[in-house]
Structures are given as structure tokens and as C-alpha cells.
């Protein structure tokens, strides 16, 4: 779109009827998030379960939650009302043709192009198109407006921040993973709908290139029952889940895949092959699990470790757990994460082993045995995440109240912390096993679509980061 005078930052400026020429256009881009769907449902009252109920949506022709059709129409209105012509525009009519659904995570490029002008009545007809990230037209039509005849420059309205759910930062992970090429990922024993759906959704979003490893007959039967087309996916036929785990690890060692995803097998069965000293995926560090949490009441992403693998880690294992979490934070764009080593209190008490280990970890960081972050501990949970609590206790620390990473004393504490945040604070998270040669996604039947996508986005970002740093 050509514009002779650009609006100043913080201002909105229109283009008058006389300034607009046939062929002029304007464009915006918008990714569909779950919050967008919920907000549109609240505003319109349209609570069709096809848009809000994932289980119901699986029974529809689209097999997943999709946007309300008029959500795309509203984006067209956004372009007309704020970009071209902009302020002072009066909507006269709109026709729309809905070609394809808009799915969760899709990025729409919404454009309007001036097709004809009525000089007598200052009316303009615009061609309107919404195109997804694959270049497919999802909505098209035309709009008729009465264009403004006077120039308008106004301060841009500052809207309140609306937060409905716990998923905004998970969508930020998807945005962060927009640029790298998809990671080739072995999906281990995907013989049920949940495993295949997660792989299919992540592949459609360009996050992974799935390699399905398991009994071919069972995988194809599950895909057929779920209505999922796996024709474009590589499939490695092995007789059972144990063989699938072994083959997936072998494919990784051979450099044929760059990440793993657990399918319909026990976590222990997969990790048994991963941690083998001969033929496994061990590195010099122990493996650990990190959850990237989105807590609605906390102003930044929160990483919690380790709630899934190391039950009672010793000091050496905790050093690895901390370093693994720091490098995960680096992979998602936090170059200097603040790490809080948690305990029940914020002072060193020889009777509480976790406080002594926290102090030791801080000294190890001073001596370069842990790198890439700012570490402090012991810190109690309240003064790790609340600046007010830290100030009330007189704690002077660059980490207190601003932690990016919470390192729990043991698996029990981490697991309880995660579940408390999930069920009492509406938090949600995407998890990943790190410290092995490649990232490993541990899926759960309870994971919804955005959680599975975000976990694969984490794996993609970690795999790309490991390639860059030569891990």
C-alpha cells in the first residue's frame, strides 16, 4: 500500500477518497489462537461446540476446533477501518465466500484491494481475501464502503490487555518456531488416535516431519479409525513397542531423525532405550524433564524442573538439571535466564539438605561449573516469584521475584508444584526431555492440541539450537 505521509508512531491515519487509487491495497497478518475463538464466542454469543469443544469437533468434517467463519470477516473489517481507507470509513455492504476452515494456529494474511470508485457518492468497492500460511484462500469476497473525504489523524487507542486462558505464551512458542525448517521426528509406537493426531497436527503446522515407528498394521488401522491421512508420512514397520523404542533410538544415532516423540507406550520403555550406555542417546549429562509453563498471573514464561525423571537427584544430577533447563531457555530466546533453586526457606540450614545443595550450586555457577544464567538459592517459592515477598524479607537478589526457571528439590516437590499451578492457577505447560542427544516429547492422553503443538515447537527450537551450538 502506497502512502505519501506515514502516520507517526502511536497515531492512526486514514486515506481519503481522493488519495486512494484503483489497485491500492492493505494487508494485516494474524495467527488464530484459542483466546481469539473464546473472545469471539463471548462477543457474538456463538457457542457452537465445533469452535469450543475439542471432543465434539473431532466428530465434525474438520476433525478439530476451527474458527468462527465471521472471525475472518472481522479481520477484513479491521483492515478497512484502520488501514485502507481507515478512520471515518462507513461500511455499506460485505459479501464473503468461505473456501476452507481456519484452524487453530493458522496464520491469515488478510488483504483488501480497491477495485472500483464511485466519485459521485465517494464509495469504493474492495476485493477481500484471507490466505493461510500454506497460500490457500480460506475466505474471499467484496466490501463496499463510503470512504472518508477528510484527513484524520488521531492517537491510536490503547486497548486493555485481555487474558482469558493460560495459553498465550504457548502460542508464543509456536510463533518462535515459525522460521526453522521442521525437525524430522520419530514418533514411537503411534498405534492410537492421540499419538497420530499429535503428529498430524504438528506436521500440518510445519513443526515436525513425522517418521512413524511401530507395527504398520496397527498404525494404519488407528489412522483409518481416526480419519487421519498418514500417506505422506514415513513409516518404519517393527513388531512391537519395545522394538519401536529401539529402532527410534537407532534412527537417531544414525542421524536420520533429530527428535523423538512418545506414542502409545510407557515412558519407562522408551527411556530405557534412550539411557543405555551402549547404543543409547546419553551425553555427559543426565537427562531431565522441563515444563514450559504459562501461568496467567505471572508476567513471563516459567520453566519448572524436574517433575518426571530424576526422583531424588544428588548434587551432580542437580547441576545437570540446572544446565539442561538453562539451555532450553536459550533455545526459546532467553539468553540470560534467572534460575531460582527452591527450598522451604531462603537461608542455608544444615538440617535441610536442599538449602545446602542450593548454596553449593550457586558456588558452582560462580566457578563456571554452571553457565549461561543467573543463579540464586536457596529461595522459597514466594520470594522466587514475588518481588513484594522478596522485599518484605529483605532479599537482595537479581533472581528473587523474577525467576524464569524454578528448580525443585526433588521430583515430588516439582510434580506437586506443577499440578497446583495447573489446577489452582489455570496454568498450562509444554514439556520436553532434555540432556540426551536429541529432544524428546513425552505426550499424554490428557494433552490438548495446543499443548501437543507447543511441545513439538519446543523440540524444534531445541534441535535447531543444538545444531547452532554444535551439541
N, C-alpha and C positions, 0 to 999 in steps of 0.2 A: 504494500500500500504506500503510495507516494503521499507525502505531506510536507508542504512548504515550510511550516513552522512547527517544530516539535514542542509538545507540552513540557513545561518544567516538571521536574520530579515532584511528586505529591499533588499534581494537578490533573484534571481531566479536561480534555479539549475536544470539541466536535469538529466536524467538517460540514460546511453549509452546502445547500443545494448547488449553488454556483461553483463551488470548489470541486465537486465530485464529477468525474468523467466516466462515461460508459467503459467498463473493463476494470475500474478501480476495485480493489478487494482488500479485505482484512481477515486476519486469522488469529485464533487462540488455540491452545492445546490444554487438555485436561484429562487426568487419569481418573477413572471411576473407582472410588473407594466405598467401603461399606458404610462409612459415615454419610457419603453423598446419597446413597439409597435410603438410609434411615431418615435423613433430613427431608428428602423429597416426600417420603411417605408421611411424615409428620405435617409438612406444609400442605400437601394435597389431600390427605386422608385416604390415599390409596394404599391399603394394606394387603393387597393381593399376595398370597403366600409364595407365588412364583418369584417375588422380589425379596422376601424377607425370611423364608423358611427353607433352609438348605435341604432338609429331608424331603419336603414336598417338591422342591424344584428338581430333584433327581428324577421324579416321575413325569416331568414335562418333556416336551420335544427337545428342549435345550439342555436338559440333564444337570443344570446348575443354576444358581441365582443369576438373574440378569437385571439390567437397569429398567426402570420405567421408561416407556418409549418417549414420553414428553420431557424426560431429563435432557435428552439430546436437543429437543426443541427449545428448552430453556437456555441452553448454551448458545444457540443461534440468536436468541433474544439478547443475550449478553453481548455478543459481537455488535449487533445493530445498535444497542443502547449505549455502549461505552466506546466503541471503536469507529464504526462506519454505519451511519452518519455520526452517531454519538449523542451527546446530551441534546435534548429538545426534540428527538425523534418521536413520532407518533406512529404506533403500529396500526395498520389498516387491515391486513389480512395475511394469512400464512397457510400454505399447503405443504404437507410432508408425506413422504413415502418411506416406510420403514423396510429396508432391504435385509438387514441382518441384526441379530441381537447385540447389545453391548454388554459384555461380560465383565465380571469383577476383575480389576487390574488392567482392563483395556485403556489405551491412550487414544483419545479422539482429537483429531485435527479438524477444527470447525471453522469453515470459511464462508464468507458471503462475497459475491461479485456483482457489481452494478450491471444490469442487463439493458435497462431502458429508462428514459427520463420523460416525465410529463411536465414541461416547463410552465404550462398554464396553472397547474394546481400544485406544483412543487412536490410531485410524487415520483418515487423511484421504485422500480421492481428489481429485486436482487435474486440471483440464483444462490441457493444454500446447499452446502454439502458437509457431511460429517464422515471422515475417513479414519479407520482404525490404524493401529501400528503396523498391520500387515498390508496396508494400502487398499483395503477393501472398503467400498462405500457402504455405510450402515444406514445412513439417513440422507435423503435429498429432497429438494422441493424448491419453492419460491416464496418470497416475502414481499409484500407491498407496504411501503411506509410513506408518510409525509415527512420530508426532510426539513430540518431547521433552515431558516433563512438568515438568522443572526448568529454571529460568532459567540460561542460560550466557552469561557474558561472558569472553572470552579475548583476549589480544593477537593481532592479526592476523598471521599467518605472513608473514615476508618471504622471498619466493622468490628463488632466484638468477636473474640475467638470462641467458636462453638466446639465443644468436645463432647460427643455422645458416648463414645465407647473407647475401648482400650487398644485400638488397632492402628492409630495414626502412625506411630513410629515403625510398626511392621510394614506399612506401606512405604515409609521412607527407605527401608531396606530394599524393597522392590525397585524404587526409583534409583537407588545407588547401584543396583545391579543391572541397570538398563544398557550399559555400554559394553561390558566384556562379551566375548563370544560365549555361547553356552558351554557348560562343563559336561564332558562325557561321563555319565554316572551309571554305575552298575546298581540296578535295583534287585535286591537279593530275595529270591523266593516270593515274587509278587503274585500269589495264587488267590487273592481275594480282591473284592471291589475297591476297598480303601487304598490298598497299595497301588493298584493300577490307576485309580483316579488321581492320586497324588502325583504319580509320574506323568500322567497325561496332561494335567493342568500345568505342571511346571514346564513341560516341554512346549506347550502351546504359548506360554509366556516368554519363551526363549531363554529360560534359565538353565535347562539341562537338555542333554541328548541321551535319552534312556537306553541302556542295554539291559534287557530283562533276562535274568539268570535264574533258571528253575525248570521244573518239569513242563515242557512245552504244551502238552495236552491240557494240564490243569490251568496254565496261564491263559491259553486261548479260550478255554471254557469259561473262566472267570470274566474275561474281556467280553465275550459274547453275552453272558448273563447281565453284565453291567451296561451293555450297549456302547462299549468303548472301542474305537478303531485303533488297533496297535500295528497296523500293516506297515507303517513307516519305521517301527522300532526294531533295532537289532534284538535277536532272541537267541540265547545260548541254552541249549537243552541239556539238563542234568537230571538225575533220577529223584533227588530228594533235597530237603532243606540243608542238611549238613554238606552235601556236595555243592549246593549253590553257594554257601558261605566260602568254602574252599576255593571254588572256581572264581568267585568275585575277587578274592584276595589275589589269586594268581593273575587275573587280568590286570589288576592294579600294579603288581610288581613288574609286569611286562610292559607297562606304560600305555595300555590300551584304554584305561579309564582313569579319570582324575578325581573321583569321589565315589562314595558308597551310600546307598540308602537301604535301611532295613525294611523288608517286606513282612510277610506273614510267617515270621519265625521268632523264636525267643531272642532277646538281646544277647544273652549269655552265649548262645550258639554262634552268633555272628562274631562277637568279640573274642571268643575262644580262638578263632582262626586269625583274627587281627593281631593278637598279642603273642602268638607263637614266636619263640626265639629263632626258630629256623623256618623260613618261608612265610613269616608274618609281615606285619606292617609297622613293627616297632621302630622308634627313633631312640635317641639318647634320653628322651624324657618319658615319663609315664603319661598315659593318656588320661584325659579328664573330660568332663561334660560341662558346657557353659550354656546358660539360658540367657538370651537377649530379651529382657522384659520391657514391656510398655506399661508403665504404671500411670494412670490418669492424673494422679495428684503429685507426680514427680516431674520436674521440668526437663529431664534428659533421659535417654535410654539407660537402662540399668542391667548390668551383667551380673549374674549370680552363679557361683561355682563352689563346690561340685556336689550335685544332688543326685547323681545317678551311677557313679562308677567307684570312686575311692571312699570306702566306708569310714575308716579311721586313719586318714593319711598321716604319716610321720613328717618330720620337718623337711626332709629331702623331697618327699612327694608334694608337700605344700609349695615348695619352691617351684616345682614344675607346674603345678596347678595355677599359680600366680602368673608365671611366664606364658603359659598357654592362653590364659584369659587376656593378658596384655596384647598378645599378637593378634588375637581375634578382634580386639578393639581397634588395633592398627588397620586391619583388613577392611573395617567398615568406615574408616576415615577419621578415627580419633587417634591422633599421633602422640598424645601425651596423657593417657588416661590416669585418673586418680583412683587409687586402689585402697580400699579400707579392709584391713584384716580384723574380722569381727571376733568379739568375745562377749562375755556377760558384763564386763566392766571395761573402763578405759585406762586403767592403771595396771602395771605389772604386779601380779600376785603369784608367788611361787606355788600356792596351793591350787591355782587354776592353770593347768598346763597350756591352754590355748593362749593365755596372755604372754607367757614366756616365749612360745613359738612365734607369736606376732612380733615381739620385740626382736627376736633373732632374725626374722625375715626382713625387718626394716634395716638392721645392720648389714645383712647380706646385700640388700639393694645399695647401701652406701658403698660397699666394696665391689660393686659391679657384678655380683652373682645373680641379680635380677635386673633386667634392663628394660627401658622403654616406657616407664611410667613413674608416677609419683606415689610412693607407698607410705602408709602410716597405720599404726596399730600398737597395742590393741585399741579398738574403738567399739563401744556398744552400738547397737543398731540405731538408736535415736540420734546420737551425735555423729553417726556416719552419714545420715541422710537429711538431718535438720540443722541448718545453721543456727537457728534460735536455741536448740538444745545444746549445741556445742558452745555457744556463747554463754549460756546460763551456767555451764560447768567450767568455764574459763579455759576451754581447749583452744589453743592457738595452733592451727594446723591447716596446710593447704588442701587437705583431703576432707576434713571434718565438715559435714553438711553439704558436700559437693561431690560425693563419691560417684564414680562411673562403674566401678567393679566392687562387688561385695564378696569377700572370700570367707565362707563359713568355716567353723572349726572342724566339722565333720559332716558326713552325708545326712545324718538325722536332722541336724540343725538347718542345713541348706534345703532339704526336702520340705520341712515344716514351714520355712520362710517362704518358699515358692508357693506352696498351697495356700498359705494365709493371704499372700498378695493376690492370688488368683480368685479366691472365693470371698474375700472380705474387702478387697480394694479394686475389684473389676480389672485386674491386670491380666495380660496375656503375653505369651512369650514364644519365641522360636529357639529350638535347641540344636546343639551340634557337639559331636565328639571331636576333640582336637588333640594334638600331640602325636598322632600317627602320621604316616607318610602322606595321607590324604584326609580331607574332612569326611565325617561320617554322619549322616542324617538318621536319627532314631525316631521313626514315626510312631504315632499312637492312633488307635481306633477313635479316640476322643478328639483328635486334632481336626479342626475345621479347615476349610480351603485356604484361607489367608495364612493360617499358621504353617500349613504344609508348604505353601509358596514361599513364605518368609524363611523357613528353614533351608529350602533349596537356594534361596538368594544368598543366605549366609555361606552355604557351601561354595557357591560360585565365587563370592568375594574372597573367601579364604584360599581357594585353589588358585585364583589369579594372583593374590598377594604372595603365596608361596612360590609361584613361578617368578615373580619380580625379584624377590629377595634371595632366590636360589635355594629354598628349603627342599 
